[in-house]
Amino acid sequence: MIVPRAFKISAAVFSLFAAGALAGTNDAAAPAWKAAAAGKPPMTVAETRAFMKRLATFVFENHMKRAETSPQRGMTYEYFWVANKGTPRQWIQGEALDTMHDGAWFAAAMCAAARAGGDPFYREILTKWQLPFYLKMLNHSDELFTSERNDGRKDPQINS
């Protein structure tokens, strides 16, 4: 599926790790950003915490369904369509509810972040948003996801 102008959580996280790994290599044809990154010291603890919070906040604000009336409140979508921010079309369902895996990975990241820094923000995401959704999904998935309800797009690809 081709998804232009959309962000994918797993691709973004992978890119961060890949950029970090590549920054240390010596390559004469390296792009300018790589050379600039190689010349910087590692992030401080405060910079790392700020970066973690920035990433988590972005996912919370853009990838998570947060409408109080939604039965799927707390579901974290894998894809975010920037051009449709603020509408139900901002979220794009991955293949075969693959979104469930991305939400679970995000929940695991929130656990690690809460333990590492003690910031209540991460615990609140878990307890107020993610855990209630997953408990509802485990106990009432037949009500959340039915053949009568389709949150997916009618057309198979996004072309605009």
C-alpha positions as CSV (number, residue, x, y, z in Angstrom):
1,M,0.0,0.0,0.0
2,I,1.4,3.4,-1.0
3,V,0.9,6.0,1.7
4,P,2.4,9.4,0.7
5,R,2.7,12.1,3.3
6,A,2.0,9.7,6.2
7,F,4.2,8.9,9.1
8,K,4.7,5.3,10.2
9,I,5.7,4.8,13.8
10,S,7.9,1.7,13.2
11,A,9.7,3.3,10.3
12,A,10.4,6.5,12.3
13,V,11.8,4.6,15.2
14,F,13.9,2.4,12.9
15,S,15.2,5.5,11.1
16,L,16.4,7.0,14.4
17,F,18.3,3.9,15.2
18,A,19.7,3.6,11.7
19,A,20.8,7.3,11.7
20,G,22.6,6.7,15.0
21,A,24.4,3.7,13.7
22,L,25.4,5.3,10.4
23,A,26.6,8.5,12.1
24,G,29.7,6.8,13.4
25,T,30.9,5.3,10.1
26,N,33.6,6.9,7.9
27,D,32.3,7.5,4.4
28,A,33.8,10.1,2.1
29,A,30.5,10.4,0.2
30,A,28.5,10.8,3.4
31,P,25.6,13.4,3.3
32,A,26.1,16.6,5.2
33,W,23.6,15.6,8.0
34,K,25.7,12.5,8.7
35,A,28.9,14.5,9.1
36,A,27.1,17.0,11.3
37,A,25.7,14.3,13.5
38,A,29.1,12.6,13.8
39,G,30.6,15.8,15.1
40,K,28.0,16.1,18.0
41,P,28.5,14.6,21.4
42,P,25.9,12.1,22.7
43,M,22.8,13.6,24.2
44,T,22.8,14.5,27.8
45,V,20.3,12.9,30.2
46,A,18.1,16.1,30.0
47,E,18.3,16.2,26.2
48,T,17.4,12.5,26.0
49,R,14.4,12.9,28.3
50,A,13.2,15.9,26.3
51,F,13.6,13.9,23.0
52,M,11.7,11.0,24.5
53,K,8.9,13.3,25.6
54,R,8.7,15.0,22.2
55,L,8.4,11.6,20.4
56,A,5.8,10.3,22.8
57,T,3.8,13.5,22.7
58,F,3.8,13.4,18.8
59,V,2.5,9.9,18.8
60,F,-0.1,10.7,21.5
61,E,-1.4,13.8,19.6
62,N,-1.3,12.4,16.1
63,H,-1.5,8.6,16.1
64,M,-3.9,7.9,19.0
65,K,-7.7,8.0,18.8
66,R,-8.6,10.2,21.8
67,A,-12.3,11.1,21.3
68,E,-14.0,10.5,24.6
69,T,-17.1,9.0,22.8
70,S,-15.2,6.6,20.6
71,P,-15.4,3.0,21.6
72,Q,-11.9,2.6,20.2
73,R,-10.5,5.5,22.4
74,G,-6.9,4.8,23.2
75,M,-6.2,2.8,19.9
76,T,-2.8,3.8,18.5
77,Y,-2.7,3.9,14.7
78,E,0.4,3.0,12.8
79,Y,-0.1,5.6,10.1
80,F,-0.9,9.3,10.4
81,W,-2.0,11.2,7.3
82,V,-0.7,14.8,7.9
83,A,-3.0,16.5,5.3
84,N,-6.1,15.2,7.1
85,K,-5.0,16.1,10.7
86,G,-8.1,16.8,12.8
87,T,-10.4,14.6,10.8
88,P,-11.2,10.9,11.2
89,R,-9.2,10.3,8.0
90,Q,-6.0,11.3,9.7
91,W,-5.6,7.7,10.8
92,I,-4.9,5.0,8.3
93,Q,-5.4,1.4,9.2
94,G,-2.5,-0.9,8.6
95,E,-2.7,-4.4,7.2
96,A,-5.0,-6.8,9.1
97,L,-5.3,-4.6,12.2
98,D,-1.5,-4.4,12.4
99,T,-2.2,-1.3,14.4
100,M,-2.6,-3.5,17.5
101,H,1.1,-4.3,17.4
102,D,2.1,-0.7,17.1
103,G,-0.1,0.3,20.1
104,A,1.5,-2.6,22.1
105,W,5.0,-1.4,21.2
106,F,4.1,2.1,22.2
107,A,2.7,0.8,25.5
108,A,6.0,-1.0,26.1
109,A,7.9,2.2,25.4
110,M,5.7,4.1,27.8
111,C,6.5,1.5,30.5
112,A,10.2,1.9,29.9
113,A,10.0,5.7,29.8
114,A,8.0,5.8,33.0
115,R,10.5,3.6,34.8
116,A,13.5,5.5,33.4
117,G,12.5,9.0,34.1
118,G,9.7,9.0,36.5
119,D,7.6,11.5,34.5
120,P,3.9,10.8,35.2
121,F,3.1,11.7,31.6
122,Y,4.0,8.2,30.4
123,R,2.1,6.4,33.1
124,E,-1.0,8.5,32.4
125,I,-0.9,7.5,28.7
126,L,-0.8,3.9,29.8
127,T,-3.5,4.1,32.5
128,K,-5.9,6.6,30.9
129,W,-5.6,5.7,27.3
130,Q,-3.9,2.5,26.3
131,L,-4.7,-0.1,29.0
132,P,-8.5,0.7,29.0
133,F,-8.5,0.2,25.2
134,Y,-6.6,-3.1,25.3
135,L,-8.8,-4.4,28.1
136,K,-11.9,-3.5,26.2
137,M,-10.4,-5.1,23.1
138,L,-9.6,-8.3,24.9
139,N,-13.0,-8.6,26.6
140,H,-15.2,-7.0,23.9
141,S,-13.5,-7.1,20.6
142,D,-16.6,-8.5,19.0
143,E,-18.3,-5.1,19.8
144,L,-15.3,-2.9,18.8
145,F,-14.6,-4.5,15.5
146,T,-17.5,-5.8,13.6
147,S,-18.3,-6.4,9.9
148,E,-21.0,-3.6,10.2
149,R,-18.4,-1.0,11.2
150,N,-15.6,-0.1,8.8
151,D,-13.2,2.7,9.7
152,G,-11.1,2.0,6.7
153,R,-11.0,4.0,3.5
154,K,-13.3,2.9,0.6
155,D,-10.5,3.3,-1.9
156,P,-7.5,1.0,-1.6
157,Q,-4.8,3.7,-1.9
158,I,-4.2,7.3,-1.0
159,N,-3.4,9.3,-4.0
160,S,-3.6,12.9,-2.8
